[in-house]
Each structure stands twice: as C-alpha cells, then as structure tokens.
Amino acid sequence: MNVPKNFFLSGLLFFATLTFWAQSNASDLIKNAVEKDSERLIEMYKDIHQNPELGFMETRTAGIIAKDLKSLGYEVKTGIGVTGVVGIMKNGDGPTVMYRADMDCNAVKETTGLPYASTKVVKREDGSETPVMHACGHDAHVTWMLGVAKFMAEHKDTWKGTLVFVGQPAEEPIMGAVAMVDDGMYSKYGVPEPDALIGMHTAPIAVGMIACATGVRMAGTDQIDVTFHGIGGHGSMPNMTKDPVVMAAAAIMQYQIIVSRAIAPQDAAVLTVGSVQAGSDNNVIPASALVKINLRFFNERDRQMMINGIKRVNEGIAYAYDLPKDLYPTMKMKGHAEPLDNSKALTQRIQKATGKLLGEKNVLKEDVFPSVMGSEDFHHLVLQNEKVNYSYFQVGVADPDRFAQALKEGKSFPYSNHNGDFIVELSSIPLGTKIGITALLASFENE
C-alpha cells in the first residue's frame, strides 16, 4: 500500500485537535452546569453553616446528604459508623472511585459577624454546653460533594465505572473514618472497595488557588486523655490531700521536654495540651484532673517516643507525690491517624486537570507548598484495603485581596482554621464544585 508521507502527521494532528476539543467541551460543560446550580449550592452552604453538628452528632447534615443523593438516583446507605452516609452509582465498566467529604464542626464560638453565622450551642455527652461553628470548612466540603454528585449523575456520558460518595462523621476527633470501616462499610453494608479515593479540604489561601502535591502531605496524629487521680479535700488543708491539679501542671511543663530534648532537631513533631479540666470551686481541691493531649509526627519512632515519654512523666510525678499504685495516672488513647501520603500518579493527573481549569501557577505543588503538621483520617477509609491509592488536596477559600494583604504583612494566611473568624468566601462554593468535578473525572482516567 502506498501511504502518503504526511499521513501519520495528519493523523496525529487530527487526534490532538479532537482531544483538545473534547477537553474544551468538558470544561464548558462543567462551567455551565455549575453556574446554573451555584445559587442552590450557596444557599445549601449557608444552611449547613448555620446548623453545625459535632462529631457523631451529624444527624441533620447526614439527612441532607442522604436525601440529595437519593433524589439524584444514587443507592444510599445510612447509619454507617453512627452517622456516616454513602451514595453509590454504577455506570458501566470501569474503575471504582470514592469521593469523601467530612461533616462535623468545631467547638468554637463564631466571631465572623456574617449574616448567616452560627449561633448554635450544643450539649455534649457529659452534659456540658459549648458554642459550635464550622471553623474548618466541612460545610463547604459537604456542599462541594453534593454539587459534584449532581453533575456526575446528570452527565454519565463523561465517565464510566462505579462512583462512591462518602459523608464521613467525626473527622475532628480523628475517629470517623475508622468508625465507618469498623462498622462494616465494605462487608456489612456492601460498599465497593475503591481503586482510587479523593478528597478536598478548605484552606485560607486565595480563592482560585489549590495546594495539590504528591508524597507525605500531612502529619500523623494521636488524641490522648490523661487523668491525674488524687485525694480531694479542703483548699485550706492541702497537706491532707493529693492535689491532682498540681500534678497536672507539673506534667504539662515536663511534656514539652519530650519534643525539645528527645526528638531529633531535624525531625518535626508536636505535643500540644489542648484542654485542662479540674474542679469547680475556689476552695476545693478536686479528686482528679483531666489533661487532653494532641500529638503530631511523621514517623512511628517519634510517635512512640512521645507516647512513652508521657507515660514516664506521669509515673514519675505519681511516684514523687507518693501516690498508691491504684491512683497512678491513666491514659486513654482516642483518635489516631497515620501520616497522609498522596499517591503520585493519581495526584499528578489531578494536578494536570486542575491546572487547565485554574492555570498552572495556581496549582501549588510540593516544590512550593511544604508538608503541614495538620492531620486527617481521610485515608483510613482505604488503608486496610488491598489497593491503597488516594489523593487529598486543599482548596483556597479566602478573599484574594485579604490573602495578598496577609502576605504583604509577612503572614502565611489572613486567618486560620479552628478560629472563630474563619470565613469561606461564597465565590469558592461554585469554584470548589468545579474543581471537585474536574479532579473526580481525572481520577477515573487510567485506573
């Protein structure tokens, strides 16, 4: 057969043109679909923001997710790990991709002054009351997920395979992902194990920017409760007591030496005491004091160094205060997460796809966005599976002008997560939805 010299070149050019057209068409499809849905999404976000719920209490939020997913044609499973929700949609042969959004809020009083600010006060299991707000953006996470779910259900021609959406409880105490798995998400509830897992988190960087990087991105964490037991009594007669408040105070100071003198200076680790609870009256020495500790680490050696160091400090103080063995401090290990290590190939596909949406300079990669000491339990949804393939990235939600001003002032961010002034700019709701759709479609490729 006599083939013209420029035949293959013409074929390659045709294929490149076709690919560019398909990508442009998909981009326009996403843009138009989300813009039509933006008003609904913003109102949904405001509603969830005004009605925050603490970990394992997210019944209202879970109900919104379940109702929305069911109306879109997803097979919905509820009550997984107390309040977890899963929506499943099968669309022919292809990979199984899971998209996760966390639902819980923080025990923080909102100080933003927004017209839709949270004024909620929640009663905890112990009977105490606390103001609550979404100071970490989980309300945006849920809204983004439901916007993404709507697009995927209405545009099945853009993907093939099985899609799994997860509304996860209790990320803040780092307990929800494990709770869903341990409750039989994959066995009892029959949720298909994913070939890929993705998730997004708000970040106080400018709207229009994302931090999407390969490798270890977030630290591991442990949440530990230490109870110092003593002998209570009258404040005027401390000699008749064994004061747990003094023991707790001594321990808090000694804990700091563990990181500064036992962890190698070139390694990153954090030991924070986030709460001290003891007594109620000025003139009463209580019988116990509770110290709530948070650890951050990047390797198991440093983790064990901190845990064992805490135990030694506790026992040393108990011995110094001549406590009987049955009154030695007790430790309760609560939420735990391993360091988050983004899969390279999956993350690079998301980088490429979102770069076309936002512009490559607005996708902050590992060369400009270092690992952080913050932690997540997102990846624990798949760590026990045969295939561990996940990517988690941060989406900017701060006003660009405020972000630029913060940088001029030498600050990294205009405000921080877990603070009462944390704001999700409303323009980030539709844009975050577009980013989520783009990342999810990229996740279906080459799995």
Long-range contacts (C-beta under 8 A, 24 or more apart in sequence): 23-356, 26-158, 26-441, 27-356, 27-357, 29-155, 29-158, 30-151, 30-434, 30-437, 30-438, 31-434, 33-150, 33-151, 33-154, 33-155, 34-147, 34-151, 34-430, 34-433, 34-434, 34-437, 35-430, 37-147, 37-150, 37-151, 37-430, 37-433, 38-429, 38-430, 38-433, 41-143, 41-146, 41-147, 41-429, 41-430, 41-433, 42-426, 42-429, 42-430, 44-143, 44-146, 45-139, 45-140, 45-143, 45-424, 45-426, 45-429, 46-116, 48-134, 48-139, 48-142, 48-143, 49-116, 49-117, 49-118, 49-133, 49-134, 49-139, 49-424, 50-116, 50-117, 50-118, 50-119, 50-120, 51-118, 51-120, 52-105, 52-106, 52-118, 52-120, 52-132, 52-133, 52-134, 52-139, 53-103, 53-104, 53-105, 53-122, 53-132, 54-104, 54-105, 54-107, 54-122, 54-124, 54-132, 54-172, 55-104, 55-169, 55-170, 55-171, 55-172, 55-173, 55-175, 55-176, 56-82, 56-83, 56-104, 56-169, 56-170, 56-175, 56-176, 56-179, 57-83, 57-104, 57-122, 58-83, 58-103, 58-104, 58-167, 58-169, 59-83, 61-103, 61-142, 61-167, 62-103, 62-167, 62-169, 64-142, 64-146, 65-103, 65-142, 65-145, 65-146, 65-165, 65-167, 66-167, 68-146, 68-149, 68-150, 69-146, 69-149, 69-165, 72-149, 72-150, 72-153, 72-154, 73-153, 74-149, 74-153, 74-165, 77-189, 77-190, 77-191, 80-180, 80-183, 80-184, 80-185, 80-189, 80-191, 81-168, 81-169, 81-170, 81-176, 81-178, 81-179, 81-180, 81-181, 81-182, 81-183, 81-185, 82-169, 82-170, 82-179, 82-183, 83-169, 84-166, 84-167, 84-168, 84-169, 84-176, 84-179, 84-180, 84-183, 84-185, 85-166, 85-167, 86-164, 86-165, 86-166, 86-167, 86-185, 86-189, 86-191, 87-149, 87-164, 87-165, 88-162, 88-163, 88-164, 88-165, 88-191, 88-192, 89-152, 89-153, 89-162, 89-163, 90-161, 90-162, 90-163, 91-156, 91-159, 91-160, 91-161, 91-162, 91-163, 92-160, 92-161, 93-160, 93-161, 94-159, 94-160, 94-161, 94-162, 94-444, 94-447, 95-161, 95-162, 95-195, 95-196, 95-443, 95-444, 95-447, 96-161, 96-162, 96-163, 96-164, 96-192, 96-193, 96-194, 96-195, 96-196, 97-161, 97-162, 97-163, 97-164, 97-194, 97-195, 97-196, 97-197, 97-198, 97-440, 97-443, 97-444, 97-447, 98-164, 98-165, 98-166, 98-194, 98-196, 98-197, 98-198, 98-381, 98-382, 99-145, 99-148, 99-163, 99-164, 99-165, 99-166, 99-197, 99-198, 99-199, 99-436, 99-440, 100-145, 100-165, 100-166, 100-168, 100-197, 100-198, 100-199, 100-378, 100-381, 101-138, 101-141, 101-142, 101-144, 101-145, 101-165, 101-166, 101-167, 101-168, 101-199, 101-200, 102-138, 102-141, 102-167, 102-168, 102-169, 102-171, 102-176, 102-378, 103-138, 103-141, 103-142, 103-167, 103-168, 103-169, 103-171, 104-138, 104-169, 104-170, 104-171, 104-172, 104-176, 105-132, 105-133, 105-134, 105-135, 105-136, 105-138, 105-139, 105-172, 106-132, 106-133, 106-134, 106-135, 106-136, 106-172, 106-418, 107-131, 107-132, 108-132, 108-133, 108-135, 108-418, 108-419, 108-420, 109-133, 109-420, 110-135, 110-420, 111-420, 111-421, 112-420, 112-421, 112-422, 112-423, 114-423, 133-420, 133-422, 134-422, 134-424, 135-417, 135-418, 135-419, 135-420, 135-422, 136-172, 136-201, 136-202, 136-417, 136-418, 136-422, 137-201, 137-202, 137-397, 137-417, 137-422, 137-424, 138-171, 139-424, 140-202, 140-397, 140-424, 140-428, 140-429, 140-432, 141-199, 141-200, 141-201, 141-202, 142-167, 143-429, 143-432, 143-433, 144-200, 144-395, 144-429, 144-432, 144-433, 144-435, 144-436, 145-436, 147-429, 147-430, 147-433, 147-436, 147-437, 148-433, 148-436, 148-437, 148-440, 151-433, 151-437, 152-437, 152-440, 158-441, 159-440, 159-441, 159-444, 160-444, 161-444, 161-447, 162-192, 163-440, 164-191, 164-192, 164-194, 166-381, 168-378, 168-381, 170-335, 171-376, 171-377, 171-378, 173-223, 173-334, 173-335, 174-221, 174-223, 174-334, 174-335, 174-336, 174-337, 174-375, 174-376, 174-377, 175-334, 175-335, 175-377, 176-377, 177-377, 177-378, 177-379, 177-380, 177-381, 178-336, 178-377, 178-380, 180-381, 181-380, 181-381, 181-384, 185-381, 186-385, 193-382, 193-385, 193-386, 193-387, 194-382, 194-385, 194-387, 194-389, 195-387, 195-389, 195-447, 196-343, 196-346, 196-389, 196-390, 196-391, 196-443, 196-447, 197-378, 197-379, 197-381, 197-382, 197-389, 197-390, 197-391, 198-346, 198-350, 198-390, 198-391, 198-392, 198-439, 198-440, 198-443, 199-378, 199-390, 199-391, 199-392, 199-393, 200-392, 200-393, 200-394, 200-395, 200-432, 200-435, 200-436, 200-439, 201-376, 201-392, 201-393, 201-394, 201-395, 202-394, 202-395, 202-397, 202-417, 202-424, 202-428, 203-394, 203-395, 203-396, 203-397, 203-398, 203-413, 204-396, 204-397, 204-398, 204-403, 204-413, 204-414, 204-415, 204-416, 204-417, 204-422, 205-364, 205-394, 205-396, 205-397, 205-398, 205-403, 205-413, 206-396, 206-398, 206-399, 206-400, 206-403, 206-404, 207-396, 207-397, 207-398, 207-399, 207-400, 207-425, 207-427, 207-428, 207-431, 208-358, 208-362, 208-396, 208-400, 208-431, 209-358, 209-362, 209-363, 209-364, 209-396, 210-354, 210-358, 210-362, 210-363, 210-364, 210-393, 210-394, 210-395, 210-396, 210-435, 211-364, 211-369, 211-393, 211-394, 212-347, 212-350, 212-351, 212-354, 212-363, 212-364, 212-365, 212-391, 212-393, 212-394, 213-342, 213-347, 213-364, 213-365, 213-366, 213-369, 213-393, 214-342, 214-343, 214-344, 214-347, 214-348, 214-365, 214-366, 215-341, 215-342, 215-344, 215-366, 215-371, 216-298, 216-339, 216-340, 216-341, 216-342, 216-371, 217-340, 217-341, 217-342, 217-371, 217-372, 217-392, 218-339, 218-340, 218-371, 218-372, 218-373, 218-374, 218-375, 218-376, 218-392, 219-268, 219-270, 219-296, 219-297, 219-298, 219-339, 219-371, 219-372, 219-373, 219-374, 219-375, 220-296, 220-297, 220-298, 220-303, 220-336, 220-337, 220-338, 220-339, 220-375, 221-294, 221-295, 221-296, 221-297, 221-335, 221-336, 221-337, 221-375, 222-293, 222-294, 222-295, 222-303, 222-307, 222-333, 222-334, 222-335, 222-336, 223-292, 223-293, 223-294, 223-333, 223-334, 223-335, 223-336, 224-292, 224-293, 224-294, 224-295, 224-307, 224-310, 224-331, 224-332, 224-333, 224-334, 225-290, 225-291, 225-292, 225-293, 225-331, 225-332, 225-334, 226-251, 226-290, 226-291, 226-292, 226-293, 226-310, 226-314, 226-329, 226-330, 226-331, 226-332, 227-288, 227-289, 227-290, 227-291, 227-329, 227-330, 227-332, 228-288, 228-289, 228-290, 228-291, 228-314, 228-317, 228-329, 229-287, 229-288, 229-323, 229-327, 229-328, 229-329, 229-330, 230-285, 230-286, 230-287, 230-288, 230-289, 230-321, 230-323, 230-327, 231-287, 231-327, 232-284, 232-285, 232-286, 232-287, 233-284, 233-285, 234-283, 234-284, 234-285, 235-282, 235-283, 235-284, 235-285, 236-283, 238-285, 241-285, 242-321, 242-322, 242-323, 242-327, 243-285, 244-278, 244-286, 244-287, 244-288, 244-289, 245-278, 245-279, 245-285, 245-286, 245-289, 246-321, 247-289, 247-317, 247-318, 247-321, 247-329, 248-276, 248-278, 248-289, 248-291, 250-317, 251-291, 251-313, 251-314, 251-317, 251-329, 252-276, 252-291, 254-313, 254-316, 254-317, 255-293, 255-309, 255-310, 255-313, 258-305, 258-306, 258-309, 258-310, 258-313, 259-306, 262-305, 262-306, 262-309, 263-302, 263-305, 263-306, 267-298, 267-299, 267-302, 268-296, 268-297, 268-298, 268-373, 269-295, 269-296, 269-297, 269-298, 269-302, 269-305, 269-306, 270-294, 270-295, 270-296, 270-297, 270-373, 271-295, 271-306, 271-310, 272-296, 296-373, 296-374, 296-375, 297-339, 298-339, 298-371, 299-339, 335-377, 337-375, 337-376, 337-377, 337-379, 337-380, 338-379, 338-380, 338-383, 340-375, 340-376, 340-378, 340-379, 340-392, 341-379, 342-390, 342-391, 342-392, 342-393, 343-388, 343-389, 343-390, 343-391, 345-446, 346-389, 346-390, 346-391, 346-443, 347-391, 347-393, 349-442, 349-443, 349-445, 349-446, 350-391, 350-393, 350-439, 350-442, 350-443, 352-442, 353-438, 353-439, 353-441, 353-442, 354-435, 354-438, 354-439, 354-442, 356-438, 357-434, 357-435, 357-438, 358-435, 374-417, 389-447, 391-439, 391-443, 393-439, 395-428, 395-432, 395-435, 396-428, 397-423, 397-424, 397-425, 397-428, 397-432, 398-423, 398-425, 399-423, 399-425
